[in-house]
């Protein structure tokens, strides 16, 4: 259960190792017979169906082990990315995202995603470099003087988007968007708490860094507004 990458990688190897044989030897036979079947894609689809069976059997066994469950989700997302980008798998075919979208699995995914995101926010705001811009010495890069915590937070949101963007239904994507909105509100509250401690020095370093953080986050969210 702790090594889903073993069978996921094995399937990707089988797909890659057989592609030349399927294209050179099998596809011409199908073409000659007037079939519209793509041999390589059908081979991939059959192997993915085996993975779906395996996932359906494994997931109930690790649903309440955060570490194992997160590792499984990470490995499945990497597998899906390579399957589509390298091997040309079709979005209309069955995929692992359908398994991750099933109710009990999906709700667990949302829960652990939120848990680890909040832990990340705790660590980024307690870091000594939280309010310092990592580009502070490069003036042409650092016009907005973005503190490290704000940049790390927006990267966190971007990574979450990247993880859920291939979910098969809009309703599931919207639930992840709801999580991102919760995290933004949580970050806003945290900034407000730090700001209240700094009100006596409103031109101080940290107070200005908070204003820069808010300005940067608002600007990035405005840029993302066109991203359906």
RAQUI-V531591 format. One record per pair of residues at least 12 apart in sequence whose C-alpha atoms are under 7 Angstrom apart, sorted by the first residue. I is the first residue (numbers start at 0). J is the second residue. Records with the same first field share a line. If there is no record, write none. Layout:
# RAQUI-V531591
I: J / J
This chain:
# RAQUI-V531591
0: 57
1: 67
3: 71 / 74
4: 74
7: 78
10: 46
14: 43
18: 39
21: 38 / 39
22: 39
25: 38
26: 38
40: 88
44: 92
47: 94
51: 95 / 98
65: 111
75: 95
76: 162
96: 166 / 167
97: 167
123: 148
124: 148
128: 147
129: 146 / 147 / 148
130: 146 / 147 / 148 / 205 / 208
131: 146 / 147
132: 144 / 145 / 146 / 147
133: 147
143: 211 / 215
144: 211
145: 211 / 212 / 215
146: 208 / 212
149: 212 / 216
156: 179
190: 209
194: 206
